[in-house]
Amino acid sequence: MFSWLLLTCYLNKHTLPSNYDNAAWFYDRLSRLVYGDNLIKAQTALLHLIPEKAKILIAGGGTGWIIEEIAKIHPSGLNITYVEISANMMALSKKRNPLNNLVTYINTPIEEADLSNDFDVVITSFLFDNFSPLTFTRVFDHLNQSLKPGGIWLNTDFQLTGKWWQGPLLKSMYLFFKLLGCMEAKKLADIKPYFRKANYNFLSQKLFFGDFIVATAYQKG
């Protein structure tokens, strides 16, 4: 079955844009198998920084479970824009319960989404590790323009800290999801210089899974 899945996804990736349609049905289960609850802990670690009645942009939200985690902290009063390129991921996201928060769903690549420039919070979780350098820059600039001055950007992603097992694990992930047609990137890019250049101030950081996963909060200067 696994071989059939890879063959099917390999053939499909030549006719579909890079997204997680092929992985939507097993993505969360696979992440728990490999990382336990560390991906969830990382993505929820800094959600308490979201202010009340905030206007939130979630870029590349996957299966949408983060909507319900945010609702546990703010059951009402939030205006959430949820952008996801994968139609299958979006379908799963729409089944989540936002409680009394307003959620607008946009099924399009984040760099092509028509966004306002007054968001209080931007949330990107394991988004930037998918892109080629050109797309990476386009996405960062687009999100940066969407966040208002003083706004908070919560970013969660992988990082290499020199531990011997991190490199092989990262390469295996890239190979697996590359075969499924999920991503265009070939290696992990460093996002920190982008935040420095765009005049963001560091607020907080938490590390998980042997420092391989990092959750960081920045504030736009």
Order of alpha helices (4+ residues) and beta strands (2+ residues): alpha-alpha-alpha-beta-alpha-beta-alpha-beta-beta-alpha-beta-alpha-alpha-beta-beta
